[in-house]
Amino acid sequence: MSPELLDSVLLQTDYSDLELHASGKVRDVYRLDNEHLLFVATDRISAFDYVLATGIPHKGRVLTQISLFWFEFLKDITPNHLVTADVNRYPATVREHAGELRGRSMMVMRAEMFPVECVVRGYLSGSGWKEYKASGKVCGIPLPAGLKESDQLPEPLFTPATKATTGHDINISFEEMCKLVDPGLSRQLRDLSLRIYKKAADYARQRGIIIADTKFEFGQTAQGITLADEVLTPDSSRFWPADTYQPGKVQESYDKQYVRDYLEEIRWNKQPPAPALPPEVARRTSEKYLEAYRQLTGRELEI
């Protein structure tokens, strides 16, 4: 990957002719009209809750194209918010930015979003592993004794979380979720999340990827409960290479592993300002994202 490509990342979007609706760590969202939004995935990367000074080449395109793949794959289970990702079908004011938006943007329906993250865990890792070591439970759900780190769970678990505007989301019980979302709708979201995870995880396993856990976001539209935001990407999920999977330890992953390792190596105090990344770390991280796309879809990303 050439230095020129490393300089070509999209870190900021600034379309003065569009109304900014929201800006997150990775995505910028623009209001198109009362019913439609434009999602733009930048190449920003966050670690330890801070956006880093260096972007990851092609990351935004990978996240968008993986989400588009899953929207199509899952459409028999749930409607989604996608209208089109074809920049030629965007409104005229948006088409002026077609070169920058192509491959990394989606025009979507506005949805009344549920105030929870719908998390599904198929393997014992991350915060779930920490809680299990301390209590034998994950999000209050008892599990068999003697499980090891990264073990596959007897059955996938639905473990909702609140949406945090800053910092980490907070795990809550299903009972607590029912206080935030109508109990009947909560049950529908739980069952739908588990169905989606099982279908996606079975497919990914055939492609050599283990989806250890993931989080979904849903909203309500005229279609009813609607799958929204990004879906089953390396940013919203824990992807492990199946051929190196070995329970009892932390697994290799298809996401920010090189970034986290580098930040730990330089002993960053995890306070702002976030440091820049060496070109080699950015390159290797980009290659991981591209590899995840290639593994899942069987295609090369058009760059």
N, C-alpha and C positions, 0 to 999 in steps of 0.2 A: 504494500500500500504506500503510495508516494506521499511526500510531504504536502503536495498540492491537495491531495484528497483529504488529508488530515486538516487542512485549512478550510475545506469546503463544507464543514458541518454547519447546520442551522441551529443556532443557539437562541436567537430572538426572532419573533415575528412582529412586524409593525406595519399594519395595513391601515393607514389613516382614513381610508374610505369605508372601513368596516367597523362595527361596534364590538369592542372587546367585551365578552360576556363573563369569562373567567380565565385565570391563568394559574396553572398548577406547576408542579416540579418539572413535568415533562411536556404536558399539552397546553396549548392555548386554544380557547374556544371563543368563536365569534358568533354574534347573533345575526342571522340573515333576515328573518322576519318573525312574526309571532309564533310560527309553527316549526321553524327550522334553525338548526345551528350548524356551524362549520367547525369540525374538530381538526386541529393541526398538530401532528406529533413532531416535536423538535428532536434534535439530537442531544438534548441535555441529559445528564445522568446525575442521579442523587445517590448519596451513600451516607449512612448514619444520620439521615434526616436533613442533609444539606445538599444543595445543588452545587456541583463542582465547576471549577472555572473552565475545564476542558470538556468538549463534547465528544461523542462517540460516532464516528462516521457511519452513516446509513441506519443508525439505530431507529430513528423515527419511521423510516420506510419499513424496516423489519416489523416493528410493532403494528403498524397499520396493515401491512399485508398479511400478517399472521391473523389478526382480528378478522379481516375480510374472509380469509380461508375458513375460520371457525364459524362465522355467521352463516356461510353457505352450508357447511357441514351439519350444522345444528338446526337448520330451519324447519325440519320436520318435528322438532321437539318444542321450539319456542320462537315466537316472532322476535325480531330485533329492530333496533332503531335506524338501521342503515337505509338511506334513500338512494344515494349513488356515491361512488368514488371516482366516477368519470368526470374529470375537470371540464370536459366539453359540455357537460350538462349542468354545470354550476350557473348561478345567476351571472349576468354580464359583468357586474362590478367585481366578482370573484375571479372570473376567467382572465382578467388582466394580470393576475398573479399565477397563472397556470404553471409556468416553469418551476416555480418554487414549491407549489402545492402538489404537483403530480407525484403520486405514489405515497404521499405521507399525509393525506387529508381525506376526510369523509364528510359528506353532507348528510345530516341525520335529523330525525324527528325530535322535537322537544318532548321531554317526558317529565312527569311528576315523579321525581326520584324517591325511592324508599330510603330512610335515614340509617340504613345498616349496610355493612359489607357482608355478603353471603359467602362465607369461607367454608371450603370442603377440604378435609385432610384425609389422605389415603395412606400416609406414612408418618412415622413419629420423628419429627424434626423441629428445629427452631424453638419457638416459645412453647410448643406442645411438648417437646422433649424435656425442656427445663421444668415445666409444671409436673410432668409425669414423674421425673426423678424425685421431686419434692413431695408429691401427694398420691401418686399412683392414678392420677386423673388427668384428663385434658379438657379444659374449659368446664370442669365440674363433672365430666362424664367418666365413671370408673372404667379402668382398663385392666386386662389380665396382668398378673405379676410377672416379672422376669423379662419384659420386653427390652430390646436393645435400641440404641440410637439408630434411626433410619429404618427400623423394622416396618414392614407393611402391617397396617392395622387389620384386625379381623374383618371389619367392615368400614367403609369410609364414614367419617364423622362430619356432621354439619355443626360448625362452631362460629356463630355470627360474631360480628364486631361492630362497634360504633365507628362512625367516620370522624376522623380527627382532621381539623384544618391544618394543624401543625403537629409534628411529632408522630408517634405511633398510634395506630388504631387500638382501641381497647376491647379485649375479648369480653363477651357477655354470654350469659346462658340463654337457652332458647326461651325460657320463661321471662327473662328480662327483655328479650326481643319482642315478645308478645305485648309488653307494656308500651313499646314504641310503635309497633305496627299491629293492626287488627289481627287477632289470633288466627282467624281463618286464612287471611292473606299470608301470615307468617308460615303456616303449614304448607301453603301452596309454594312459597318461595323455598322452603326447606326441601320439599320433595322435588321441585324442579331443579334446584342446584345439584342434588345428588344424582338425578337422571343425567344431567348434562355432564357432570364430572365422570360418571361411569362410562358413558359413551365415548367421551374424548380420551379418557385414560386408556381404554381398551385399544382405540385406534393408535394413539401415540406409542403404546407399548409395541405394537406391530412395526412401528417405524423406528424403534430403537431408543425411544425416550420414555422415561418414567415421569409422570406428573405427580410429584409427591404431595403437593397441595396447591390450591388456587383460590382466588376470590372473584366473585361475580358482583356486578351491580345491576339492579333492576329498577325500572320505573313503570309508570302507568301511562298508556297512550290510548287512542281509540281502539287499538288492537287488544287491549287488556294488559296483562303483565308482559313487559317487554325487556329483553336483554339489551343492555346499553354499555357505553364506555368501551374500554378495551376488553378482550376476551382471550384467556388462556395464552398469554404472551409470557416471555421470560421476565417481564417486569411485574406481572400480576400473579405469577406462579413460580413454583420451584421445579425446574426441569433438570433431571439427572440422566446422564448417559446410561442406558441399560447394560451395556457391555462391561462397564467397570463397577456396577452396583455391588456393594458388599456391606451388609448390615453391621452395626457395631462401631461406626465412625461417621464423621462428616463426609458427605459425598461430593464428588466433582459436580459442577453445575454449568448450565448454559447461560449464565447471566453476568453478575457483577463480580465474579470471583477474583479476577485479576485486580480490579479496582480496590476491593476491600483489602486484599492481601498487600497491595502497595501502600495503602493508607496506614495499615497496621505496622508495616515495615518501617515507615518514616516516623512512626509514633506521633501522628497528628493527634492533637488533643480534642478533636471532634467539636471544636468551637469555630465560629466564623472568624476570618474569612476561610472558605474551603480552598484547599490547594489546587494547583493545576496538576495535570497528569503528564508524565513523559510520553512522547509519541509512541513508544513501543507498547506501553500499557494500553493506550487508547486503541492501537492497532489490534492487539491480541483480544481485547474485549469486543471490538467490532467483529472480528472473525468468529467469536463465539455466538454472537447474535445471528450472523449470517448462516452459521452452521445449523442453528436451531431451525431457521426457516427452511433450509435445504432438507434437513431430516424429516420435518413434519410434512412438507408439501411435495417433496420429490422434484422441486424446481429450483432453478437459480434465481436469485433476486435480480430484477432488471435494474441496473445502476446507470 
